[in-house]
Amino acid sequence: MVAAVRVHKTGGPEVLTFEDVAIPAPGQGQIKIKQYACGVNFIDCYFRNGSYPAPFIAGNESAGEVIAVGPGMTDLKVGDRVAYVGPLGGYAAERVFAADRAVKLPDNISYEQAAGMMLKGMTVQYLVNRTYKVGKGTICLIHAAAGGVGLIACQWANYLGATVIGTVGSKDKAALAKKNGAHHTILYRDEDFVAKVKEITSGKLCDVVYDGIGKDTFPASLDCLHPLGYFVSFGSASGQIEAFNINILQTKGSLFATRPTLNHYAAKRTDLVDTANDLFNVVGSGAVKIPVNQTYALKDAAKSHQDLESRHTTGSSILIP
Ligand SMILES: NC(=O)c1ccc[n+]([C@@H]2O[C@H](COP(=O)([O-])OP(=O)(O)OC[C@H]3O[C@@H](n4cnc5c(N)ncnc54)[C@H](OP(=O)(O)O)[C@@H]3O)[C@@H](O)[C@H]2O)c1
C-alpha cells in the first residue's frame, strides 16, 4: 500500500482525502513510478469540484523513478528518471502509468522542477510557439502573470523578443511578474486593464492575449487586441466564459479566437517529446526558470488547493509524497 490523495465525492478542497491505496504491477506498455514530487495545477481543482465522476486519485502531473516495467518494455528501464502529464492519479507515492506518455528527465532537471513545470511549461511552449507564434516585436497580454503558467509565460515570451504586459492581483505579484520578464504590469482588480493596455501600447493594442481567467476577463480581453489579433482562451480560473455570439469577433476587429489544450497539442508521441525537449532546453539554458514557490507534504493537498483557489500562490506548487 502507498500514500495517495483520493476524491470519494466531488466538492471543495476538504474532499481531498489522504489514505493508503494498492498499486498494481505494471501491465503491457506500462511502468510503475516511485513519485518524488507531484505538481498542483488549476485543472486539479476543476476535476476535484465535479468535472469528473468520483472516486479518483487527484493530480495530473508528477516526476519520479521507474521501479518496475511491464512485459515487452524496451524504451524505459528500472532506475530511469521520468516525468509526465497525464490522466488522474498523480497525487500518490507510486503509480502505474503508460510508458508512451512519460518522458525521460535530463539530469539537470530535478524532480521538484519537473513536477512544477511539465503541465505548465509544456502549455506555455505550445501557446507561445504554436497557438500564436510569439517573436521579436510581438505585443502580448498575459493574464495572471504571477501564477504558475503566468511566470513561465512571461519569461518565455520575453525570451522570444515580445513586449510582455501582465495582469496581476496585487503589488507583490506585479513585482514578481516584472522580475520574471513582464515589461509592464496592470493591477486588474483595481485598474481598467483595457484602458491601461491602450495607454501602454500608445493605442496600438496587442497581437495576442493569453487568457487563463475566463469569465471575469471576457469580453474585455477582446478589446485589448488590434484587428486580426488572437484571443487565446486557455483556462477559466474565474469560471467558464458564457456562450457568446460569434459576430463579436467581427465587430471587434475580425479577431481570431481559440480554446486550446495541451491534450491535443501533445497527443502524438512526437509532439509530446518535442514539446518536453524544448521546455528542457529553455530551462536547462537558464532562459526560463521554474519558480516552485509553494511546497506541501502530500497529506496537505487540500491546503494547496485552498491556497491556489484563493489566489494566495505565485508560480508553481508541488506536493512531496
Ligand atoms: N489549456 C491548457 O492546456 C492549460 C494547461 C495548464 C493550465 N491551464 C490553465 O491555466 C490557468 C493557470 O493555471 P495555473 O495552474 O498556473 O494557476 P495559477 O495561474 O497559478 O492560479 C490562478 C491565478 O488566476 C488568478 N485568478 C483570477 N481570478 C481568479 C479567481 N476567481 N479564482 C482564482 N484565481 C483567479 C489569480 O492570480 P491573480 O491574483 O494575479 O489574479 C490566481 O493566482 C488556469 O486557468 C488553468 O486551467 C490551461
PDBQT file of the ligand as one rigid body, heavy atoms in Angstrom, charges set to zero:
ROOT
HETATM    1  N1  LIG A 401      -5.273  24.755 -21.754  1.00  0.00    +0.000 N 
HETATM    2  C1  LIG A 401      -4.208  24.204 -21.229  1.00  0.00    +0.000 C 
HETATM    3  O1  LIG A 401      -3.508  23.441 -21.924  1.00  0.00    +0.000 OA
HETATM    4  C2  LIG A 401      -3.842  24.524 -19.817  1.00  0.00    +0.000 A 
HETATM    5  C3  LIG A 401      -2.790  23.863 -19.184  1.00  0.00    +0.000 A 
HETATM    6  C4  LIG A 401      -2.406  24.274 -17.900  1.00  0.00    +0.000 A 
HETATM    7  C5  LIG A 401      -3.116  25.282 -17.267  1.00  0.00    +0.000 A 
HETATM    8  N2  LIG A 401      -4.180  25.865 -17.906  1.00  0.00    +0.000 N 
HETATM    9  C6  LIG A 401      -4.933  26.961 -17.284  1.00  0.00    +0.000 C 
HETATM   10  O2  LIG A 401      -4.026  27.997 -16.967  1.00  0.00    +0.000 OA
HETATM   11  C7  LIG A 401      -4.561  28.775 -15.912  1.00  0.00    +0.000 C 
HETATM   12  C8  LIG A 401      -3.487  28.972 -14.857  1.00  0.00    +0.000 C 
HETATM   13  O3  LIG A 401      -3.236  27.717 -14.220  1.00  0.00    +0.000 OA
HETATM   14  P1  LIG A 401      -2.197  27.610 -13.021  1.00  0.00    +0.000 P 
HETATM   15  O4  LIG A 401      -2.262  26.207 -12.530  1.00  0.00    +0.000 OA
HETATM   16  O5  LIG A 401      -0.897  28.174 -13.461  1.00  0.00    +0.000 OA
HETATM   17  O6  LIG A 401      -2.870  28.563 -11.926  1.00  0.00    +0.000 OA
HETATM   18  P2  LIG A 401      -2.342  29.967 -11.386  1.00  0.00    +0.000 P 
HETATM   19  O7  LIG A 401      -2.262  30.938 -12.532  1.00  0.00    +0.000 OA
HETATM   20  O8  LIG A 401      -1.136  29.758 -10.567  1.00  0.00    +0.000 OA
HETATM   21  O9  LIG A 401      -3.506  30.372 -10.421  1.00  0.00    +0.000 OA
HETATM   22  C9  LIG A 401      -4.637  31.029 -10.887  1.00  0.00    +0.000 C 
HETATM   23  C10 LIG A 401      -4.484  32.562 -10.825  1.00  0.00    +0.000 C 
HETATM   24  O10 LIG A 401      -5.578  33.138 -11.527  1.00  0.00    +0.000 OA
HETATM   25  C11 LIG A 401      -5.876  34.375 -10.983  1.00  0.00    +0.000 C 
HETATM   26  N3  LIG A 401      -7.311  34.479 -10.767  1.00  0.00    +0.000 N 
HETATM   27  C12 LIG A 401      -8.115  35.433 -11.297  1.00  0.00    +0.000 A 
HETATM   28  N4  LIG A 401      -9.375  35.258 -10.927  1.00  0.00    +0.000 NA
HETATM   29  C13 LIG A 401      -9.401  34.178 -10.122  1.00  0.00    +0.000 A 
HETATM   30  C14 LIG A 401     -10.431  33.522  -9.408  1.00  0.00    +0.000 A 
HETATM   31  N5  LIG A 401     -11.706  33.944  -9.461  1.00  0.00    +0.000 N 
HETATM   32  N6  LIG A 401     -10.118  32.444  -8.669  1.00  0.00    +0.000 NA
HETATM   33  C15 LIG A 401      -8.855  32.005  -8.617  1.00  0.00    +0.000 A 
HETATM   34  N7  LIG A 401      -7.819  32.586  -9.271  1.00  0.00    +0.000 NA
HETATM   35  C16 LIG A 401      -8.094  33.666 -10.030  1.00  0.00    +0.000 A 
HETATM   36  C17 LIG A 401      -5.082  34.519  -9.672  1.00  0.00    +0.000 C 
HETATM   37  O11 LIG A 401      -3.993  35.399  -9.906  1.00  0.00    +0.000 OA
HETATM   38  P3  LIG A 401      -4.127  36.978  -9.527  1.00  0.00    +0.000 P 
HETATM   39  O12 LIG A 401      -4.257  37.051  -8.041  1.00  0.00    +0.000 OA
HETATM   40  O13 LIG A 401      -2.891  37.594 -10.042  1.00  0.00    +0.000 OA
HETATM   41  O14 LIG A 401      -5.367  37.455 -10.210  1.00  0.00    +0.000 OA
HETATM   42  C18 LIG A 401      -4.575  33.104  -9.412  1.00  0.00    +0.000 C 
HETATM   43  O15 LIG A 401      -3.355  33.107  -8.724  1.00  0.00    +0.000 OA
HETATM   44  C19 LIG A 401      -5.801  28.026 -15.415  1.00  0.00    +0.000 C 
HETATM   45  O16 LIG A 401      -6.947  28.611 -15.996  1.00  0.00    +0.000 OA
HETATM   46  C20 LIG A 401      -5.602  26.639 -15.961  1.00  0.00    +0.000 C 
HETATM   47  O17 LIG A 401      -6.788  25.930 -16.131  1.00  0.00    +0.000 OA
HETATM   48  C21 LIG A 401      -4.543  25.506 -19.159  1.00  0.00    +0.000 A 
ENDROOT
TORSDOF 0
